[in-house]
Amino acid sequence: WIEHLPSKPRVARSSRAGRAISYMLKEWFVYIVKCSDNTLYTGITNDLSSRIKAHNTGKASKYTLPRTPVALIYKEPCGSRSLALKRESEIKSYKRHQKLELLATE
């Protein structure tokens, strides 16, 4: 039975499946931030505070990089990443005044 033992001890690592499950269990959000030039940026995330921090340090998107600081002005829970992507697409198709009306309903 000894010859069946692995020659090197296995190091415990988080498995790809474990990361995928953790990734799927987090709640997803669509968010809108107001940039320093008064434009609006819409995105999705499963970690709002980290994402806003990333925007403000220039590590989140090319669009917001020259427009920092940004401020979170809207968030909408969506459940899954798929639903968040669909909702993001819908919101991105809105004109600015429609996005501002959406903010007023919150």
N, C-alpha and C positions, 0 to 999 in steps of 0.2 A: 504494500500500500504506500510505502514511502516514495516510490518512483512516480506516483501520481501527484505528489505535492508540487506546487509551482516552485521554481528555483529562486525567484525573488518574491519577497513579501509584497502583497498588493497594497497600494496606498489608497486610502479611502478618498474618493473625489465625488463631487456632486455629479450625478449622472445627467446626461442630456435629457433623458425622460423626466428626471426630477426637476430640472430647470424648466422644462416645458410645462409641467403641471403647475409649478409655482407661477409661471408666466401667465397661464390661463386663469388661475384663481384670483389674480389681482383685478380690481375693478378698473375699467377703462373710462376715460373722460374725454369729451371734446372740450376744448377751452379756447377762449379768445383773449388775447392780450392787446393792450393799447401801447403802441410804440411812442418813443420820444417825439417823433415827427407827426403824431396824432393819427397815424394809420393803424389799421387793425390787422392782426395776424391770427389765423385760426389753425389749430393743430390738435393732435391727440396724444395722450400719455396715460400711463398707469401709475405715475408718481408725480403729482402736480408740483410739489415743493421743489423737487430736484429739477424738474423741467424748467420752471421759472428761473431757478438759480442758473441753470445752463444757458438760458436765453440771455440773462444779464451778465454772464461772463463770456459771451460770444461763442459758446460751444454748442448751440442748439440748431440754428439755421442760418443760412446765408442771408436771408431776408432781414432778420432782426439784428444781425451783427453790427451794421452801422447805425442802428436805430435804438440802441440801449440808452437808458434803462427802459424796460417794459414793465407794465403792471397788469396783473390778472384782473379782468373785468367780467368774465363770464366762465362758468364751468357747468357741464351737464353730464351726469353719470350715464353711461351707456351699457354697462354690463360687460360685453365682450369686445375684443379688438375689432372684429368684423363689423359689429353694429356701430362702433365709434368711427370707423373709416367711412361707412355709409353716411352717417350723420355729418361728419366733417365735409364730405363732398357736397352734401346738400347745403350746408351753411356757406361754404366757399362759393356756391353759385349765387348767393344772395347779393344784392346791391348793398352799399354801405347803409342806406337808410333802413333796409330790412334787418340788417344785423343790429342796428341801434334799437329797432322796435323789439327784437328778440331780447335784448338786454333789459328793456323796460318791463317785460313780462316776468322777469325773475324776481 
